Amino acid sequence: MATTSKVLGYLPSDTPPFGRMLLLGFQHVLTMFPATVLCALLMHFDVSTVLTVTGFGTIVALLGSKFSINTYIPLYYGSSFSYIAAVTSIIGVMEPDLAFGAVASPASISVVTAGFLVTGVINVLIGLLIRVTGGKKSLDKILPAEITGSVAIIIGIGLAYTALTMASGTCCGVEANMAPTLKWWLAALITFLAAVLFSVYLQGKGFIGMLPILLAMILGYVAAIPIGLVDFSTIGASGWVTLPKIVFPVFNHALTATALIGVGVMAIATIPESTAHLYQIGLYVDHLAEEQGREKPGLAKHIGLNLMLDGLNDMVNGLFGSTAGTNYGENNSLMVITRNYSGPALITAGVIAVILGFIGPLRDVIYSIPTAVTGGLAIYLYGVIGVQGIALMMAEKVDLFDPGKLAIVALILVVGIGGNIGYGGNLPIPLLKGVFPFGWPAIAAAAVFGILLNLVFVFIKPPKIRATDVLQ
């Protein structure tokens, strides 16, 4: 039931009134839609299938948390960019001439989805191990706040280039010559400013203050019409009803072993990412509960369960022919901006996503939103992901005067950001080329390097003394 507190906002177990819940759910869908669709296109998966299955996977994960701990872990699961290099390398071997957006054959998809099942199993096993060995307290020794906070920062900053290419019209084949034009920047600027101004000045104005992203999307869409960025001819092109192309995994193909290792190992990237997201959202949920004078849910202590639910979501995607998923930082940003952490609202978003996979005209309307508009929102939302990482380290009182912690943060930031800016997201390290044919994923590598350096300090204890103490 929705809170009656003067401080507006919904905690995970709150159920908004039905009309509000529909709007809040649709706002979540608009937030996840660009990345989920782009990821599906880049990996050559059927978009309808991905929308339907990721929506279903989100519902499964949310209900799993409700049945396990009697509250929701409020996260939306979309397609993960971490798997793109591994998936496209395998599909590229089987179908070398696929153009951008072309859907791979069921034979190709059935091979890579076997790898998604492995990532799911790995997540479940690690989550189970964490639950039986002490939960957050034990995990903090391996993934302290200086690691999870830094990973959150590089996830947000690593997406900065994507946000700007969307805003400029040079992303995703939207312009034939892929050259930026002023009209794209104008639409992006209008949308960005609208999102920021609505977020800031509609605070405390009632329910409308919880819809800044939806309102900004509508305003940006309307502004894009007279400058010629909206193509209405695509609406209705898909037909009224489209059926998802369900594909089941296979384990007897010549490339199955490659998929199981090359795709499965990417759990290395998603585990620190998912942990960072849970700690971020848990921090803000507890803050809202404190403002409302209500009991803090303390979601961060359920990190083991969260990883198990991540794994369950991956297995759902792998079983039915969708891309492997991850909980979305942009939806976390949306929740932080709007103070809406309602689990039922996220379930509503999952239901809407499932329906979008079947109803062509609804999907076409969202497709018609110009990339510049979603890019304007992305600049805001992706940036907030990074800022949440800083907030996490501040809340956990990470001592950035400690040279060991400084080294961990510095290593993660340089490898993660530098790898994304300089090398397109993959570090050119000539090791394990069979697993990482395009290089080591920068974010995953940064997280692993940070974890290894932290373990050095865990097992070889640094002296707890400052240089000034010695001089005195």
Beta strands, then each sheet from edge to edge (+ up, - down):
strand 1: 77-79
strand 2: 325-327
strand 3: 426-427
strand 4: 440-441
sheet 1: 1+ 2-
sheet 2: 3+ 4-
end
